[in-house]
Amino acid sequence: MSYRLGVDVGGTFTDLLLVNEKSGQTWTAKVPSTPADQSIGVLNGIARVCERAGIDPTAIDHVMHGTTVATNTVLTGTGARCGLVTTQGYRQVLQIARSFVPGGLGGWVIYNKSLPMAPLACTIEAKERMSAKGDVVTPLDEAHLREQLRSLRSKNIEALTVSLINAYANDRHEKRIKEIAAEELPGLPVSLSSEVVPEMQEYERTVTTVANSYVRPKVQKYVHNLQTKLEQKTKNVKLHILRSDGGLASAKSSAEYPVNLLMSGPAGGVTGALWVAVQAGFPNLLTVDVGGTSTDVALIMNGEPRLRRETTVGDVTVRASSVDIRTVGAGGGSIAHVPELTKALRVGPQSAGADPGPAAYGRGGTEPTVTDANVVLGYMPEMQRLGGDLELKRDLSQQAVQKIADSLGKSIKDAALGIYDIVNENMVGALRLVSVEQGHDPRDYALIAFGGAGPLHANALSRLLGSWPSIIPPGPGVLCALGDATTAVRDESARTFIRKFSETSAKDVAKLLRSLADDAARALEREKVPRSDMRIGYQVDVRYHGQGLQLTVNVDVDDLEKRGLEAVSEPFDEEHKRLFTFALPLEHELVNVRAFVQGKSIQVQRPSIEKGGPDPKAAAVGKQKTYMDGKDYTAIVYDRAKLKAGNKVAGPAIVMEMDSTTVILPGHTGLVEKFGNILIYPDGHKALKGGGGAKAAARPARKPAKLAKAKPAARAKTVVKAVAKAKAKGGAKKGRR
């Protein structure tokens, strides 16, 4: 009998989910992370979860792992010292970059741009040149190149990047440089832009390949160490790492192309959330993953997570496919502070992390964190043990939060509630980036919260956004590990193909896409994935001719061959309208084409829970004094394992489980559905009366309003009326208070 293990390493905890591949039965575990060597935490977790399952670790044959090693390497600036080879005349490509200043109008005053990951002192030029069509304009001067490479020996570089002009059209010179580098700089890892991202735009291609070199030594070391230790504990185990786009990559591919892992950790949560929520009938979702250090949010529409062609970590943006995840420094370990200058309460982005952690953990932490605020507010019951064995120190949390209360001149309860409210607003700010700012109305989406701290904030977030229901899945603290365990091997192949629609045909584009799919499929075949288990998808990057902006459009090749290039232009125009409210009467132009191939994922058992009536009193295990919405309440505490389908848990209430705690606020009710998900709605919602819940959330997200099609004058008139109406409504509400 074989077992598959999903492992998610976070800043504070390492979560594991073990799956019996034959029966689909699962077991979970949560252990503290070990930042100094993450593999130690992974091995501790394996021992814990195998003990619970009653199996020997040698029974595990697959490990699916979401990791933040690549992400943290970029964020902390601890990557390799990189050398860079460019075409002569392009040595300053990273320094010139793209013009970008974050923040408001005064952002340029305080913005300190980070240094390139490949220093100018370690950048050399190769005498060569390719045309945009791939023709050799200037042959490679190998003697000059060898001389330049020798000059890098004294620079102590740890990795080398080769990114030549137009190498996406012809990679001959890059491959030859790699061969020469192996002779002149033996043992040095070399990344080629034509292999990492064979697409046009020199800066994007170069910075992506340099980022690959920058994180490569650390990722290679981590993957090698983890695989070695796994082989010592298990037998013939196969290690896969989660990619940023939600698929899996082999250990070898992950070590060679780690730039595809920058969103590895958060992508697992989106995959797990999608798997849970779609089964419950909610294909339109806002996902909120609240861990100890940060909160990751994403949007899922019609059962498909939003993907983007760029991945951003800190102020580094690379061209690599990823789930459209936005991260904010707001988690259970986020530290609250009151700056002396402003006397205004702030929460995060600094975090207490896993060591020493929040004061409540009793490991030496003294700074007030979000977790400590939740303890003071009574949202984490005294009887609860985090991960099953970590006892919370309420007195230490009170001592920590008292510092904030003293600084603000508030009671300790109001100070804690202030921390809670501010961190919720920080999370809403991230959710607006994936919804409102991309033309999506949050009210058209359900909100699913997970991670160890997600269910503590879910009800409040839904109330702020109008996103109902708040979905709390069973085992929310290990949902990322579930996503890791249930995803499948994935690869993609892409190339630049710049053609106006009048210069090509649907037949030519379809032929190219199918060819790219064959390339990607061969990569999966090397991972022993049969063609019959492969799912193929296609995308094209399109723009209006003469425009720099391009948008990615999903393509059905059969539809493309049947309808022609209108199968591309129509969805592009719709997306352009949704994002910018208009479409242009210009010819369309293809820029890049790609195909992705994904294997078959494992089927995890999803049993229905026992049915019961609306009264949940059989699951009640005690009472807890809480402070909600500025008032004292006595909340009933429930054991989630004892809740039954059909139970209605009225707020104020707290639901405990091994890996998380759910807070249901006054005026809200949690409905337990057949799979054990808790669906939180405002009292009086029609779903609580027996209908409309899943159907309401399953409706397609709203299309751009008619306002987008109106003339400018009509739009302005409509907006003025809407603002006036909103003000009048707000005034009426004030008058009623």
BAMI-778527 format. One line per 8 residues: their letters; for each residue x, z, y of C-alpha. Coordinates in nm, 3 decimals. Example, Ala and Ser with C-alpha at 12.3 -4.5 7.8 and 13.67 -1.06 7.14 Angstrom:
as = 1.230 0.780 -0.450  1.367 0.714 -0.106
! end
This chain:
msyrlgvd = 0.000 0.000 0.000  0.145 -0.101 0.341  0.103 0.052 0.684  0.140 -0.079 1.039  0.250 0.150 1.322  0.176 0.106 1.693  0.410 0.295 1.927  0.372 0.332 2.303
vggtftdl = 0.649 0.513 2.491  0.540 0.651 2.826  0.722 0.851 3.091  0.577 1.179 2.963  0.440 1.126 2.610  0.503 0.892 2.319  0.181 0.786 2.147  0.155 0.656 1.790
llvneksg = -0.124 0.503 1.585  -0.079 0.438 1.214  -0.301 0.180 1.041  -0.361 0.130 0.670  -0.344 -0.252 0.658  -0.576 -0.273 0.358  -0.853 -0.030 0.454  -0.811 -0.027 0.833
qtwtakvp = -0.806 0.355 0.839  -0.607 0.506 1.130  -0.416 0.825 1.218  -0.277 0.922 1.560  -0.006 1.145 1.704  0.126 1.234 2.048  0.472 1.381 2.108  0.683 1.440 2.420
stpadqsi = 0.897 1.145 2.529  1.275 1.177 2.530  1.396 0.987 2.840  1.765 1.024 2.750  1.708 0.831 2.425  1.354 0.704 2.372  1.418 0.631 2.004  1.439 1.008 1.936
gvlngiar = 1.081 1.054 2.059  0.971 0.758 1.846  1.125 0.909 1.532  0.970 1.249 1.610  0.633 1.077 1.641  0.677 0.889 1.313  0.743 1.216 1.133  0.431 1.370 1.291
vceragid = 0.192 1.082 1.220  0.318 1.033 0.863  0.266 1.404 0.797  -0.094 1.374 0.916  -0.155 1.065 0.703  0.013 1.223 0.402  0.246 0.929 0.344  0.619 0.873 0.325
ptaidhvm = 0.771 0.682 0.622  0.904 0.423 0.377  0.544 0.298 0.336  0.553 0.158 0.694  0.644 -0.210 0.689  0.562 -0.313 1.049  0.631 -0.133 1.378  0.468 -0.272 1.695
hgttvatn = 0.627 -0.121 2.002  0.542 -0.124 2.372  0.847 -0.026 2.574  0.938 0.040 2.937  1.314 0.005 2.891  1.330 -0.330 3.075  1.094 -0.210 3.349  1.283 0.113 3.413
tvltgtga = 1.615 -0.070 3.416  1.495 -0.283 3.708  1.326 0.006 3.890  1.630 0.233 3.867  1.887 -0.040 3.937  2.089 0.046 3.627  2.119 -0.301 3.475  2.427 -0.502 3.388
rcglvttq = 2.676 -0.637 3.639  2.586 -1.006 3.628  2.785 -1.320 3.686  2.608 -1.638 3.797  2.701 -2.006 3.764  2.522 -2.244 4.003  2.560 -2.607 4.101  2.813 -2.662 4.378
gyrqvlqi = 2.641 -2.600 4.712  2.384 -2.356 4.572  2.594 -2.039 4.557  2.367 -1.844 4.798  2.042 -1.923 4.614  1.964 -1.555 4.554  2.057 -1.449 4.906  1.838 -1.714 5.069
arsfvpgg = 1.548 -1.635 4.830  1.194 -1.657 4.970  1.082 -1.520 5.303  0.883 -1.206 5.227  0.829 -0.877 5.407  0.590 -0.624 5.251  0.367 -0.390 5.445  0.187 -0.423 5.779
lggwviyn = 0.286 -0.589 6.104  0.575 -0.350 6.154  0.700 -0.381 5.797  1.007 -0.578 5.902  1.132 -0.278 6.101  1.164 -0.049 5.798  1.195 -0.297 5.510  1.532 -0.277 5.339
kslpmapl = 1.566 -0.569 5.104  1.732 -0.480 4.775  2.055 -0.651 4.683  2.044 -0.945 4.439  2.100 -0.857 4.074  2.393 -1.102 4.065  2.636 -1.023 4.352  2.770 -1.309 4.561
actieake = 3.120 -1.198 4.465  3.035 -1.269 4.102  2.876 -1.609 4.169  3.073 -1.927 4.099  2.994 -2.296 4.144  3.015 -2.575 3.889  3.097 -2.925 4.003  2.804 -3.115 3.853
rmsakgdv = 2.465 -3.257 3.948  2.147 -3.368 3.771  1.868 -3.567 3.931  1.507 -3.450 3.929  1.445 -3.708 3.655  1.725 -3.567 3.438  1.987 -3.836 3.508  2.351 -3.733 3.546
vtpldeah = 2.450 -3.782 3.910  2.785 -3.598 3.891  2.947 -3.525 3.553  3.051 -3.166 3.477  3.410 -3.092 3.583  3.514 -2.878 3.286  3.867 -2.802 3.407  3.734 -2.666 3.738
lreqlrsl = 3.468 -2.466 3.552  3.723 -2.300 3.323  3.927 -2.197 3.627  3.615 -2.047 3.790  3.511 -1.860 3.473  3.859 -1.709 3.441  3.820 -1.570 3.794  3.522 -1.365 3.669
rsknieal = 3.735 -1.176 3.416  3.857 -0.933 3.683  3.502 -0.878 3.814  3.402 -0.670 3.509  3.080 -0.861 3.454  2.865 -0.758 3.157  2.638 -1.064 3.135  2.643 -1.424 3.258
tvslinay = 2.363 -1.643 3.391  2.375 -2.022 3.417  2.120 -2.182 3.649  2.192 -2.536 3.762  1.991 -2.761 3.991  1.729 -2.963 3.799  1.838 -2.815 3.465  1.471 -2.804 3.363
andrhekr = 1.483 -3.185 3.345  1.812 -3.205 3.150  1.986 -2.902 2.997  2.301 -3.082 2.880  2.535 -2.929 3.141  2.398 -2.576 3.099  2.450 -2.587 2.723  2.806 -2.715 2.767
ikeiaaee = 2.881 -2.435 3.015  2.758 -2.183 2.758  3.000 -2.325 2.502  3.291 -2.306 2.747  3.193 -1.951 2.853  3.207 -1.843 2.487  3.571 -1.956 2.485  3.675 -1.815 2.823
lpglpvsl = 3.463 -1.495 2.818  3.412 -1.419 2.448  3.142 -1.171 2.352  2.959 -1.193 2.684  2.580 -1.253 2.658  2.486 -1.579 2.835  2.135 -1.666 2.960  2.045 -2.029 3.041
ssevvpem = 1.768 -2.109 3.288  1.669 -2.411 3.078  1.591 -2.173 2.789  1.443 -1.878 2.979  1.211 -2.069 3.214  1.243 -2.452 3.203  1.037 -2.512 3.517  1.102 -2.642 3.868
qeyertvt = 1.177 -2.437 4.182  1.541 -2.330 4.186  1.504 -1.981 4.328  1.228 -1.871 4.090  1.414 -2.015 3.792  1.741 -1.852 3.897  1.606 -1.504 3.979  1.412 -1.499 3.650
tvansyvr = 1.718 -1.590 3.444  1.937 -1.342 3.634  1.678 -1.071 3.567  1.698 -1.163 3.199  2.076 -1.110 3.207  2.040 -0.792 3.413  1.826 -0.607 3.157  1.960 -0.779 2.847
pkvqkyvh = 2.249 -0.542 2.750  2.030 -0.231 2.779  1.739 -0.385 2.591  1.971 -0.521 2.322  2.125 -0.178 2.275  1.786 -0.005 2.264  1.633 -0.253 2.020  1.941 -0.236 1.796
nlqtkleq = 1.947 0.146 1.798  1.573 0.169 1.730  1.587 -0.083 1.447  1.886 0.093 1.290  1.716 0.433 1.303  1.389 0.289 1.174  1.568 0.137 0.877  1.718 0.479 0.800
ktknvklh = 1.373 0.640 0.796  1.171 0.351 0.654  1.237 0.064 0.416  1.262 -0.306 0.513  1.062 -0.236 0.829  0.989 -0.527 1.063  1.009 -0.443 1.434  0.811 -0.633 1.698
ilrsdggl = 0.807 -0.564 2.072  0.502 -0.618 2.291  0.543 -0.894 2.550  0.415 -0.878 2.908  0.141 -1.128 2.824  -0.006 -0.908 2.551  0.151 -1.084 2.251  0.428 -0.971 2.020
asakssae = 0.788 -1.091 2.002  1.040 -1.039 1.724  1.322 -0.791 1.778  1.568 -1.081 1.803  1.362 -1.271 2.061  1.308 -0.950 2.260  1.680 -0.887 2.276  1.757 -1.245 2.386
ypvnllms = 1.471 -1.286 2.636  1.393 -0.933 2.763  1.257 -1.069 3.092  0.934 -1.124 2.895  0.909 -0.746 2.834  0.885 -0.623 3.194  0.515 -0.534 3.149  0.544 -0.452 2.780
gpaggvtg = 0.411 -0.097 2.799  0.101 -0.150 3.017  -0.001 -0.470 2.832  -0.073 -0.267 2.517  -0.335 -0.063 2.700  -0.521 -0.371 2.817  -0.521 -0.511 2.463  -0.652 -0.185 2.320
alwvavqa = -0.918 -0.147 2.591  -1.042 -0.501 2.532  -1.065 -0.444 2.157  -1.272 -0.127 2.203  -1.501 -0.234 2.486  -1.598 -0.578 2.357  -1.716 -0.422 2.031  -1.931 -0.189 2.241
gfpnlltv = -2.081 -0.486 2.429  -1.886 -0.475 2.757  -1.680 -0.794 2.804  -1.636 -0.747 3.182  -1.403 -0.457 3.249  -1.180 -0.280 3.493  -0.914 -0.100 3.289  -0.751 0.220 3.413
dvggtstd = -0.454 0.358 3.221  -0.350 0.693 3.370  -0.031 0.832 3.224  0.203 1.106 3.333  0.398 0.895 3.582  0.178 0.606 3.694  -0.159 0.436 3.672  -0.187 0.077 3.547
valimnge = -0.501 -0.122 3.622  -0.622 -0.467 3.517  -0.935 -0.683 3.512  -1.095 -0.839 3.205  -1.357 -1.109 3.257  -1.575 -1.247 2.978  -1.356 -1.088 2.713  -1.028 -1.234 2.844
prlrrett = -0.767 -1.039 3.040  -0.651 -1.206 3.360  -0.302 -1.352 3.319  -0.061 -1.457 3.589  0.256 -1.658 3.590  0.455 -1.400 3.780  0.563 -1.048 3.692  0.656 -0.806 3.968
vgdvtvra = 0.855 -0.487 3.916  0.949 -0.304 4.233  1.039 -0.579 4.478  1.164 -0.815 4.205  0.928 -1.100 4.114  1.012 -1.321 3.819  0.838 -1.618 3.663  0.718 -1.483 3.330
ssvdirtv = 0.364 -1.476 3.195  0.203 -1.134 3.204  -0.133 -0.964 3.204  -0.231 -0.921 3.570  -0.154 -0.549 3.585  -0.104 -0.355 3.906  0.077 -0.023 3.900  0.058 0.268 4.142
gagggsia = 0.263 0.587 4.135  -0.035 0.809 4.057  -0.037 0.994 3.725  -0.076 1.338 3.580  0.280 1.424 3.677  0.258 1.289 4.034  0.384 1.552 4.277  0.172 1.662 4.573
hvpeltka = 0.347 1.748 4.898  0.274 1.810 5.265  0.534 1.646 5.496  0.645 1.881 5.773  0.607 1.608 6.034  0.248 1.501 5.966  0.101 1.801 5.780  -0.106 1.545 5.585
lrvgpqsa = -0.141 1.587 5.210  0.034 1.322 5.001  0.032 1.266 4.625  0.310 1.070 4.451  0.480 0.841 4.387  0.740 1.102 4.286  0.668 1.240 3.941  0.766 1.547 3.742
gadpgpaa = 0.781 1.318 3.435  0.838 1.465 3.090  1.127 1.691 3.188  1.053 1.940 3.335  0.695 1.810 3.367  0.404 1.978 3.550  0.421 2.353 3.607  0.137 2.396 3.355
ygrggtep = 0.367 2.283 3.072  0.585 2.591 3.113  0.909 2.396 3.087  1.056 2.496 3.420  0.856 2.269 3.651  0.756 2.432 3.979  0.626 2.141 4.188  0.245 2.101 4.223
tvtdanvv = 0.124 1.799 4.029  -0.207 1.628 3.960  -0.217 1.797 3.619  -0.177 2.137 3.786  -0.462 2.052 4.025  -0.684 1.962 3.727  -0.597 2.295 3.563  -0.680 2.490 3.880
lgympemq = -1.010 2.302 3.916  -1.101 2.403 3.562  -1.110 2.045 3.433  -0.868 2.130 3.153  -1.016 2.425 2.959  -0.812 2.730 2.875  -0.887 2.681 2.506  -0.735 2.330 2.501
rlggdlel = -0.393 2.238 2.360  -0.239 1.909 2.478  -0.138 1.693 2.184  -0.276 1.968 1.962  0.000 2.225 2.028  0.100 2.242 2.398  -0.059 2.545 2.565  -0.127 2.510 2.937
krdlsqqa = -0.002 2.786 3.167  -0.284 2.838 3.418  -0.096 3.101 3.620  0.199 2.866 3.674  -0.035 2.588 3.794  -0.193 2.827 4.042  0.147 2.928 4.175  0.243 2.564 4.224
vqkiadsl = -0.081 2.454 4.392  -0.076 2.764 4.616  0.216 2.603 4.802  -0.013 2.317 4.906  -0.293 2.558 4.998  -0.057 2.757 5.221  0.075 2.443 5.392  -0.278 2.317 5.464
gksikdaa = -0.436 2.651 5.545  -0.695 2.593 5.272  -0.815 2.783 4.968  -0.639 2.706 4.643  -0.952 2.536 4.507  -0.988 2.309 4.812  -0.618 2.224 4.796  -0.652 2.128 4.430
lgiydivn = -0.965 1.923 4.503  -0.776 1.749 4.784  -0.502 1.650 4.539  -0.764 1.523 4.295  -0.949 1.320 4.561  -0.635 1.165 4.706  -0.496 1.054 4.372  -0.837 0.898 4.297
enmvgalr = -0.820 0.700 4.622  -0.470 0.583 4.529  -0.606 0.455 4.199  -0.898 0.281 4.372  -0.647 0.105 4.597  -0.482 -0.047 4.290  -0.821 -0.142 4.140  -0.912 -0.328 4.460
lvsveqgh = -0.601 -0.545 4.416  -0.728 -0.681 4.083  -1.094 -0.703 4.186  -1.200 -0.725 4.552  -0.884 -0.899 4.672  -0.926 -1.165 4.402  -1.293 -1.233 4.470  -1.443 -1.001 4.207
dprdyali = -1.714 -0.746 4.285  -1.633 -0.415 4.107  -2.006 -0.354 4.062  -2.015 -0.641 3.813  -1.771 -0.461 3.583  -1.771 -0.154 3.362  -1.472 0.077 3.397  -1.280 0.188 3.089
afggagpl = -1.038 0.477 3.136  -0.767 0.582 2.895  -0.422 0.731 2.883  -0.386 1.107 2.866  -0.528 1.161 3.217  -0.764 0.863 3.253  -1.085 1.038 3.136  -1.023 1.319 3.387
hanalsrl = -1.067 1.071 3.673  -1.297 0.804 3.527  -1.629 0.943 3.654  -1.493 0.984 4.006  -1.344 0.632 4.009  -1.670 0.471 3.894  -1.855 0.660 4.164  -1.617 0.527 4.430
lgswpsii = -1.635 0.167 4.306  -1.993 0.145 4.177  -1.858 0.031 3.839  -2.089 0.156 3.563  -2.060 0.276 3.302  -1.738 0.472 3.284  -1.631 0.410 2.924  -1.425 0.678 2.751
ppgpgvlc = -1.309 0.545 2.411  -1.229 0.775 2.120  -0.863 0.872 2.127  -0.806 0.752 2.486  -0.459 0.903 2.501  -0.333 0.675 2.223  -0.522 0.358 2.315  -0.202 0.181 2.421
algdatta = -0.064 0.243 2.073  -0.386 0.097 1.931  -0.329 -0.213 2.143  0.027 -0.239 2.013  -0.090 -0.209 1.652  -0.376 -0.460 1.679  -0.208 -0.740 1.873  -0.041 -1.044 1.718
vrdesart = 0.284 -1.240 1.740  0.279 -1.483 2.032  0.505 -1.750 2.179  0.474 -2.020 2.441  0.639 -2.345 2.538  0.631 -2.500 2.886  0.777 -2.778 3.098  0.750 -2.916 3.445
firkfset = 0.534 -3.229 3.468  0.475 -3.329 3.830  0.216 -3.607 3.843  -0.069 -3.691 4.076  -0.386 -3.745 3.877  -0.372 -4.114 3.970  -0.025 -4.140 3.814  -0.115 -4.007 3.468
sakdvakl = -0.402 -3.991 3.224  -0.585 -3.729 3.022  -0.444 -3.890 2.708  -0.083 -3.844 2.825  -0.143 -3.483 2.930  -0.316 -3.398 2.601  -0.029 -3.554 2.404  0.227 -3.347 2.596
lrsladda = 0.027 -3.027 2.549  -0.002 -3.080 2.174  0.373 -3.143 2.156  0.442 -2.813 2.335  0.203 -2.637 2.097  0.405 -2.768 1.802  0.723 -2.623 1.956  0.561 -2.282 1.996
aralerek = 0.407 -2.296 1.648  0.750 -2.355 1.491  0.872 -2.033 1.653  0.585 -1.842 1.489  0.653 -2.008 1.155  1.000 -1.853 1.169  0.817 -1.519 1.186  0.632 -1.611 0.862
vprsdmri = 0.301 -1.676 1.041  0.108 -1.956 0.861  -0.039 -2.235 1.075  -0.385 -2.150 0.945  -0.362 -1.810 1.119  -0.252 -1.952 1.456  -0.472 -1.970 1.766  -0.358 -2.225 2.025
gyqvdvry = -0.429 -2.221 2.397  -0.329 -2.451 2.680  -0.270 -2.408 3.053  -0.174 -2.629 3.343  -0.054 -2.543 3.694  -0.240 -2.756 3.948  -0.232 -2.797 4.326  -0.369 -3.030 4.590
hgqglqlt = -0.121 -3.310 4.663  0.091 -3.208 4.959  0.021 -2.839 4.909  0.278 -2.577 4.800  0.027 -2.339 4.642  -0.054 -2.387 4.275  -0.311 -2.222 4.051  -0.312 -2.187 3.674
vnvdvddl = -0.608 -2.336 3.486  -0.696 -2.290 3.119  -0.753 -2.622 2.941  -0.951 -2.722 2.633  -0.760 -3.023 2.498  -1.062 -3.163 2.317  -1.265 -3.138 2.638  -0.977 -3.297 2.828
ekrgleav = -0.973 -3.597 2.595  -1.350 -3.627 2.616  -1.409 -3.582 2.990  -1.075 -3.685 3.135  -0.886 -3.505 3.409  -1.212 -3.372 3.555  -1.181 -3.105 3.286  -0.887 -2.977 3.493
sepfdeeh = -0.991 -3.056 3.850  -1.336 -2.892 3.829  -1.217 -2.544 3.717  -0.930 -2.568 3.966  -1.172 -2.632 4.253  -1.394 -2.344 4.139  -1.098 -2.105 4.125  -0.981 -2.222 4.467
krlftfal = -1.328 -2.154 4.608  -1.341 -1.811 4.452  -1.004 -1.711 4.593  -1.015 -1.885 4.931  -1.387 -1.977 4.980  -1.320 -2.353 5.005  -1.200 -2.662 4.820  -1.015 -2.957 4.975
plehelvn = -1.110 -3.326 4.946  -0.754 -3.415 4.838  -0.606 -3.563 4.525  -0.505 -3.314 4.259  -0.151 -3.288 4.123  -0.012 -3.140 3.802  0.299 -2.923 3.833  0.364 -2.744 3.502
vrafvqgk = 0.203 -2.760 3.159  0.230 -2.506 2.879  0.093 -2.416 2.539  0.079 -2.073 2.381  0.031 -1.994 2.016  -0.079 -1.657 1.879  -0.102 -1.532 1.523  -0.384 -1.337 1.361
siqvqrps = -0.417 -0.970 1.448  -0.489 -0.694 1.199  -0.845 -0.569 1.156  -0.869 -0.196 1.224  -1.160 -0.001 1.079  -1.417 0.081 1.346  -1.667 0.310 1.173  -1.994 0.416 1.333
iekggpdp = -2.031 0.787 1.393  -2.314 1.000 1.263  -2.645 0.962 1.447  -2.806 1.251 1.629  -3.067 1.332 1.889  -3.015 1.348 2.266  -2.928 1.721 2.263  -2.550 1.774 2.219
kaaavgkq = -2.563 2.154 2.185  -2.422 2.140 1.831  -2.092 2.015 1.982  -2.076 2.285 2.251  -1.781 2.522 2.204  -1.783 2.726 2.524  -1.815 2.735 2.900  -1.566 2.680 3.180
ktymdgkd = -1.569 2.771 3.549  -1.502 2.456 3.752  -1.489 2.339 4.112  -1.653 1.999 4.165  -1.753 1.823 4.487  -1.669 2.136 4.688  -1.892 2.371 4.486  -1.845 2.618 4.201
ytaivydr = -2.007 2.517 3.871  -2.010 2.645 3.517  -1.947 2.345 3.293  -2.030 2.334 2.923  -1.728 2.248 2.709  -1.780 2.015 2.412  -1.568 1.927 2.110  -1.570 1.548 2.097
aklkagnk = -1.528 1.539 1.721  -1.869 1.709 1.688  -2.061 1.473 1.919  -2.307 1.234 1.753  -2.440 0.892 1.845  -2.734 0.928 2.079  -2.617 1.258 2.233  -2.658 1.278 2.610
vagpaivm = -2.400 1.506 2.771  -2.526 1.614 3.113  -2.279 1.704 3.385  -2.114 1.923 3.481  -1.944 1.902 3.144  -1.600 1.881 2.987  -1.532 1.704 2.659  -1.212 1.799 2.474
emdsttvi = -1.014 1.613 2.213  -0.659 1.616 2.080  -0.508 1.372 2.328  -0.725 1.388 2.640  -1.005 1.556 2.836  -1.316 1.393 2.981  -1.482 1.526 3.298  -1.850 1.449 3.361
lpghtglv = -1.947 1.535 3.718  -2.278 1.687 3.834  -2.551 1.426 3.867  -2.409 1.217 3.583  -2.466 1.195 3.209  -2.245 1.077 2.924  -2.426 0.876 2.655  -2.252 0.872 2.317
ekfgnili = -2.293 0.527 2.157  -2.265 0.433 1.790  -1.886 0.382 1.786  -1.820 0.714 1.957  -1.754 0.578 2.308  -1.886 0.800 2.587  -2.070 0.590 2.847  -2.103 0.781 3.175
ypdghkal = -2.386 0.680 3.413  -2.544 0.834 3.723  -2.859 1.029 3.637  -3.164 0.803 3.646  -2.973 0.489 3.543  -3.185 0.261 3.328  -2.926 0.267 3.046  -3.000 0.638 3.001
kggggaka = -3.368 0.554 2.964  -3.305 0.322 2.672  -3.192 -0.017 2.797  -2.986 -0.238 3.022  -2.649 -0.071 2.969  -2.440 -0.320 2.775  -2.648 -0.616 2.887  -2.596 -0.530 3.252
aarparkp = -2.220 -0.507 3.211  -2.205 -0.816 2.990  -2.349 -1.052 3.248  -2.101 -1.303 3.390  -1.918 -1.183 3.698  -2.068 -1.309 4.022  -1.962 -1.651 4.138  -1.854 -1.703 4.500
aklakakp = -2.155 -1.644 4.721  -2.338 -1.922 4.899  -2.166 -1.786 5.206  -1.847 -1.962 5.092  -2.020 -2.302 5.110  -2.172 -2.246 5.454  -2.031 -2.389 5.774  -1.798 -2.161 5.974
aaraktvv = -2.062 -2.081 6.238  -2.320 -1.995 5.971  -2.066 -1.780 5.788  -1.984 -1.586 6.101  -2.354 -1.532 6.176  -2.415 -1.407 5.821  -2.118 -1.170 5.835  -2.232 -1.025 6.169
kavakaka = -2.579 -0.961 6.025  -2.429 -0.797 5.715  -2.207 -0.568 5.923  -2.498 -0.470 6.148  -2.713 -0.397 5.843  -2.438 -0.185 5.687  -2.391 0.015 6.007  -2.765 0.074 6.035
kggakkgr = -2.777 0.188 5.675  -2.483 0.422 5.728  -2.646 0.565 6.040  -2.968 0.629 5.853  -2.776 0.815 5.585  -2.603 1.030 5.845  -2.938 1.115 5.999  -3.068 1.237 5.664
r = -2.778 1.474 5.598
! end
